[in-house]
């Protein structure tokens, strides 16, 4: 199963995990220092719902929570 919304096409995106040490300057420290950066994935919030297709049959599709909330898939 691919992690893609079948209505809007939203899929995984990439980003970074940034690890910092130290105390911030506004709290009286000498500032934050970056000690490590590693890659990570942001996955969409997918839900499996049953919808009626054009022929009147029930079908299961994976849609994101935003499409479900906005009513783009008639249940």
N, C-alpha and C positions, 0 to 999 in steps of 0.2 A: 504494500500500500504506500503510494507516494504521499508525502506530507504537503499536498497542495489543495486549496479550496477549489471545488468543482464549479463554483459560480464566478468568483472574482479572480481566481488564479493566484491568490496570495500563497507564497511559499516560504521556505526558510531563508533567513538572511544571516549575514555574518557580522561579527564584532570582536571586541577584545575584552579580556579580563585583565584589569590593571591592579596590581598589588602595590600598595604604598605603605611606608612606615614613617614614623615620626609623629609629632604633634603639630596641628595647624598653627599658623602665626597668630590668628585672632584669639587663640586660647593660650598664648604666651610661649609657644614652642618656636623652633627654628624653621619650621615648614615641613611639608610632606615631601618625601623622596620616593620616586618610583623604583621598585626593586625587581619587578617582573611583569612581562606582558605575554599573555598566551591567547590563542584564538578560541572563540566559542561560537555557538550557533543559537540564534533566536528562532524558535519554532512557533508556527501559528497555532492559535487555540482552536483546534478542529473538533467538530462534533459530528457523529454519525446520526443522520435523521432519515426517516422514511417519508418520501414525497410521492405524489401522484404524477405520473408522466402523462404525455399527451394521449396515450391509448387507454388511460384509466387504470393502469396497473401500478401497484406500489413498488417503489424502487428505493434502495438505500444509497445515499450519497454522503460524502464527507464535505461539510461546509464549515467556514470559520464562524466564530461566535458573533462577529459583526453582521454577517449576512443573515444569520439566524435571528438576531435581535431586530434587524430592520425589516424582516418579513419577505426577503427576496426569494425564499423557498417556501412555497405554500405547503403546509403539512397536511 
